[in-house]
Amino acid sequence: MTSPEEFIAAAEAHSAHNYHPLPVVVATAEGAWMTDVAGRRYLDLLAGYSALNFGHGNRRLLNAARTQLERVTLTSRAFHHDRFADFCTQLAELCGMELVLPMNTGAEAVETAIKTARKWGYRVKGVPDGRAKIIVAGGNFHGRTTTIVSFSTDPEARADFGPYTPGFAIVPYGDLAALEAAVDDDTVAVLLEPIQGEAGVLVPPPGYLPGVRALTRNRNVLFIADEIQSGLGRTGRTFACEHEGVVPDVYVLGKALGGGVVPVSAVVSSREVLGLFRPGEHGSTFGGNPLACAVALEVIAILRTGEFQQRAAELGDHLHRELAPLVDGGAVDAVRGRGLWAGVDINPSRGDGRAVSERLLARGVLVKDTHGATIRIAPPLVISKEDLDWGLGRLRGVLGA
């Protein structure tokens, strides 16, 4: 195979069609740029849905991985290894928490958080067995396992995958009164994204997250923050919750924790919550493996400098200033976001999100649509202002703005 068309045809012939990728075949990448098999370069404004916050081919992360590859990559949790203690200690410190339960993917971490909340509800809160309830928000995206799609409101994620797992209540995102009305004596947790990514980078109203924090404290309910996309620098803070001065009971982390090198996720919480687990009750063969820990330790070291949080804040302010006139000019209906993260609702007169993504692809810019009319902009945090402006200029061009 030599041409992009041959690669795409082979992929479509021999893989399940659970994704609808744009017609580009990436061969190499560095920083904020990717190059396809034909040698054409593209500016990456998606960053693997925030898994690549620190850029493609980040040398610090690659060196950490190379060094560990020469030592040991997997022991399983049947044995200790010499990177595990440092990883757990430093991630707990970064989060201001006490214990870490490592997994691999974001969905695994969410499933772990669900089990954690239920166990806490039965063992600590005293909820009768089998009655634990977790409240989630409409428009959520926490993964695609059978349990998680049971509380999705997205028909594409949910349809044809029943019977669905009970134990969840769905309330409108950002509606504190609806959340308060849904909490009862059997409620063990509220699980929320501080900013809803897949829904189109929806930022809740000011005061919502502090209201959730106060409500959950008053009703003896865990507040679980899914920061898989929003966390680890994307919004201009280490965690999106920080913008509202909120510290949840549980952080759910993934994506950028593995630096775009290996899948790494984790649930991070207090000893009172995570300390309830006993051997055999939960686990993962690859969770907390030496290679994952080595890469994640370098991610934590990068975040400790604050450099990338500051870049996301400063470039994010610039991004939103540049996008705002598109609303005034009628090319887009709305722009939302925080930090170096934006959801852009395309005016139907300019096409839908997929059409705009394809037109940008033809001009050397990679974005992805969601829910029809929206495109998301989330470049690697290493992107230069000049490259960001170049990409935004092409967006204005395809929108005729």
N, C-alpha and C positions, 0 to 999 in steps of 0.2 A: 504494500500500500504506500502510495506516495502523495496522493492528492487529498485535501480535506474531504472531498466527496466520497472517496473510497473508505476512509476511516469512519465516516458517519454512516454509510451504508452497512458496513460490517457491524458496527455497534447496534444499529437498529435491527439487524437480522438476528443477532445472537444475545440480546439483553432484554430483560423485561422493560416495558415502556412505562415505568413508574416515574419518570422525569420527562420533561419536554425541553431539552437544552437548546440554547441558541446554536445556530450552525457554525460553530468555530471549534477547531481542534487544537488545543494548547499543547505545545511541546516543551517550552522552557519558560521560566519566569524569574524576575529579580525586582525587588523593591515593590513598586506599584505598577510594574509593566509585565505583560505576558506576550509571548511570541508563539505564533501558530506553526503548524508543520510546513506551511509555505513560506515562512520567514517574515510574515507580517506582524507588526507590533500593535498591541492594544493596551490602553490605559484601563486598569482594573478599578472600577468604582463599586465593587461589591465585596471584595476581600473575604470570599468564602463565608458570607453571612456572619462576618466578624471573627471567624476562626483565624484570619490572617491579619490581625491588628498590627503586628510588628513587621509586616511585609513578607513578600516572597523571598526565600533564600536568605533570611536573616542570619548573618555570619555567627553571631553569638549562639543562636539556637542550633545551627547546623554543627558548630564545633562541639557543643555540649552533647549532641546526639552522636557524633562521630567518636568522641572519646568514650562514651558509654557503650557503643556498639562493640568496641574492642575488649570490653570487660565482661559484662553479662547483661543480657536483655530481658530474661524472664526467669523467675524462680517459682512463680505462683505464690500465694500467701501461705502455702504449707511451710515456708521457711522465711526467716528474716533476710533482708538484704541491706547493704550499707547506704542506700540513698533514701530509704523509706522514712526513717525518723526525721531527717532534715526536711524532707518534703512536707510531712504532716505538721511539724513544728512551725515552719516558716509560712505555710499557707494559713494555718490557724492564726498566727500573729498578724498577717496581712489583713485578715478578716476581723480581727479583734474577737476571736472566738477561742474555744478550747480544744475541740476534737474535729478530726477530718475522717470522712469515709470515702475513699477513692473508688471511682468507677472508670468507665471508658467514654461512652457517648453521653450527650446531653439527656436523651430519653432515659437512659439507665439511671442517671442521677435523679431525674424527676420521679421515676418509679421508686427509687430508694427513699426520696423525701416523703412520698406517700406512705410507704411502709413505716418509716420513722414516725410520722405524725400519728398513724393509727396505733402503733405500739405505745407511744407516749400517752395517747388518749386513754388507753385501757389501763396502763400500768401506773400512771401518775394522776391524770385527771379523774379517773374512775368511771369512764363511760362504760355502760354495759356491753359485754362482748357482742360483736357483730353489728353495732349501731353507730360506729364512728362515721362522722360526716365531714367532708372537706368542701369548702366553698371556693369556687373559681369564678373567673370573669368571662363573659361572652366575648367572642373574638380572640380567645386565647390561642396560643400555639406553644405547647410544651413537649411535642414529639408526636410519634405516630404508632406507638404500641397499642395493643388492644385496650388496655386500661385507659391510656391517655386519650385515645379518640372517643372513648365513652363519654367524656365531658367536653368534647370539641363542639363548636357550633358551625364548623365549616363542613358543608355537605360533601365536598370532595374527599376530605380526610375521614369522614365518618360512615358514609353510605356503604352498605354491603358488608360491613365488618361486625355486625351484631352476632350473638346477643352481647349487650353492653354491661360493663361492670357497674354495679350500684355503689352508692356511698358518696355521691357528689351532688352539689347544688350549684346552679349557674345564675349569676346576677349580672346586670349591665356593668361594664367597665367604667370606673370613674364615679359611680353612683353610691355614695356612702350610706344614704338612707336605705337603699335596697339591700346593701350588705348587712347593715345592722338588723334589718327585719328578718334576714335569713339565718342569723346566728341563733342557735338554741343550745340546750344543755348537752346535746350529742355532738356538737361541733368541736372538732379537734384542731382544725387548721384553716387558714385562708391562704390559698396559693395564687400568687399574682406575678405577672411581669411588671416591673416598675415602669417600663415603656414597652408597649406591645409592638414587636418587630414585624412578624409576618402579617399582622393586621394592617400594616402600612405606617409603622413608626408613630404610633399613637401615644402622645404624652398625656397623662391624666391631669385633671384640673388642679391648680395649686391648692394645697391643703389636703388633698385626697390621701396621699400616703401617710402623712402624720395622723390623719383621722383613722385610717386602718390600724396604725400602730396603737393608738389610744384605745380603740374599740377592742382589739385582740387582747391587750393587757387587761382591760376591765372585765372581759368575759372569760379569762383564762383559756385563751385560744392561741395556738402558734401562728405567727406570721412568717410564711415561707416566701422568700423573694427569689424568683427565677431570674437570675442575672446571667444566663447562658449567653445571650446576645448583647445585653446592655452593659455587662460588667467588664472589668479589666481594661479600663481606659477609654472605651468607645465614646462615652458621653462627656468627656472632659474631667471626670472624677474616676477613682478606682472602681466605685460602684455607683450606679444610677441613683440608688436610694440616698446617697449622700447629698444630692441636690436639695432634698427636702429635710435634711437633718435626721433621717430615719435609720435605725439599726434594727433589722428584722431578727427573729429568733433563729432562722435558718437561711443560709445562702445556698443556692443551687448554681454551680459553676460548670462551665465546659468550654467548647470552642477555642477561644484564645488561650486558654490554660495550656493547651498542647502546642501553641505557637504555629499551627498549620503544619506541624511535622508529624505528630502522632496524636491519636484521639486520647484526651485526658479530661475527665470530669470528676466532680467531687460534691459531696454534701458537707457543709461546714456548720457547726453549731456548738452548743454548750455541752458540758459533761452531763447535765441533767437530762438532756434530750438524746444525744448520740450514745451516751454511756449505758443506755438500756440494752443495747445489742449484746448477745452472747454468741460464742462460737457456734457456727453452723446455721445461724438464723438468716444470714445474708452474705453474699460474696460475689466474686468474679475472678476467673482465672487470670485475666490480664489486668484487673484493677490494681493500681499502685505498683505496676511493674517497674524494674530499674530504669529502663529507657524512658518511660513516661515520666518518672520522678526526676530524672536528670534534666529533661527538657523543661518541665514545669518549674523546677528550681531556678532555671535561668530566666524564665518568664517572670517569676516573682522578683528576682534581682533587678530586672529591667523596670518593673513597675515601681520598685522602691525608690528609684531616682526621681520619679514624678515627671520625667521628660515627656513621656507620651501622653500623659493626662493633660499636660500643659499644651502640647501640640494640638490635641483633639479640641481643647477649649478654644484656642486662638484660631485655628483653621476652621473650626465649626462656626464661630462667629462670622468669619468671612464667607463661608459657604451659605449661611442663611441670609446674609446681606445680599449676596449675588442672586439668590433664588427668589427673594421677595418681589422684585419687579416683574417676574413672570406671572405672578398673580394679578398685579395691577394691569398688566398688558393683556390679560385674558387667555394667555397660552396655557396656563394651568389653573385649576380651581382652588387648590390649597397646597400649602407646604407646611409640614410639621417636622419636629425632631428636636434633638438636643446634642450638642457636641458635633462630632464629625459623622452625623447620621441624620438622614432626611428621608421623609416619604413625600413624594410629589404626585398629586392627583392631576392627571392629564385631562385637559378640556376635551370633550368628545370631538370637537371640530378639528383637533390635531391628531386624532387616532387614539387607539387604546394603548395600554402599557406595553403589550407585546410588540405592536407595530413600531412604537417609539424605540424600544430596545433593539429591534432589528435595524432600524435606520441609524441608530448610534453605532451599532456593530459595524455597519458599512463605512462609518467615519472613524473607526479605530477606538471606540469607547465601549466598555462592557458594563452594563447594568442589567437588572432583571426585574420583570414585572411581578406584581402580586395582586390578586383579587381584581383582575381585569384592567382597571383604569389607573393603577398606581405603579410607579417605579420607585425603587429604593436606591439611595446613594449612600454608600458606606465604604469609602476607600481605605486602604491600609493607612495607618496613622503615620507612616513614614513618607507619605506623598508630599511633594513640594508644593508650595503655593502656585508656582508657575504651571506645574502639571495639572493641578486642580482647576486653575483658570482655563487652561487649554481644553479640558474636558467639558467644563461648563459652557465654554464658547460653542462647542459642538452641540451641546444640548439646546442652546438657544437657536442654533442653526436648524436643527431638525424640527423644532417647534415653530419656526418662522417668526421668532421673537427678536 
